[in-house]
Amino acid sequence: MLLDLNFEISEDLKLILNSLKETLDSQWSTKKLRSVIEGNKEYVDKIWKEIIRLEILPYISNSSLKDVVILNELIGSRLLPGIVASSIIASRGIKDKDVLNKLYAGEVKIAISDSNMVPSGDQADLILINNKLIKRKECNSIITFNSLDNTMKISKVECNSNETIEVNNAEIALLLSSQMLGSGEEVLNMSVKYSKERIAFGKPIGSYQAIKHRVVNDAIDIELTRSIVLEASENIKYAWLAKDIANRKVPKVIMSGIQVHGGIGFTDDIDIHLHLRRALTLSKIYNERINISEFL
């Protein structure tokens, strides 16, 4: 994080963050994500088992929303497989104890959406559409399409059989915002690092005003997004506003990161496009129309 939040992070959260960082550093990488995109499901199962082993899901269910938001920012920055990322969010949004116990045990993975177009629906055991829980095997039809982020292929789900459960959709929207924020911050960090290391005309490109101003503006957008996400963790009525701002700001920051990296930013050699694909995919779900008068 650009701003040091250590002063307001609980000791429990520090331990969880450190444990998760160590696990992801040793067990996960965007190289493995690329392998997943090519169809290797082994890495999905391995990182899912690590998430279950660390008991991340019950922590997310039972901790303060603020701590959960900060944890999901880290998760978003590391680009976990789509079905794992959505199952993590589901562990907070779902309030049904029977479903949660199966999730905690790693028995099911859950895809989430607010319409019948469901990211990761083809990989899920259960599909949550608003407050309707669907068993994938009982669906009449699931048609899966390639999407921008092919670890979260979009499935059109048609199913007559479902169960109504208790769900907090505002919390789901907020955690989607937090994961998007993590992607934006990761790309911003990449841009800062590159602008310090890339030499042009004998000086780091970050010393030129065109780059300097771009990176500063991106940092402002990231911190603006973080501020509303953190505010929404204290007052959930701001969740939909946070999602709207994340939808607007995060893809813009990532596109700017591509510009900072110049020609190489448009290539597959670096990971920026992976973050852009994920952020754009998450931006398409859980968007309620904002009535600005509610915030005046």
Summary of the structure (lengths in Angstrom):
residues: 296
radius of gyration: 18.9
end to end distance: 29.4
largest distance: 65.5
contacts: 1007
relative contact order: 0.12
helix: 64%
strand: 11%
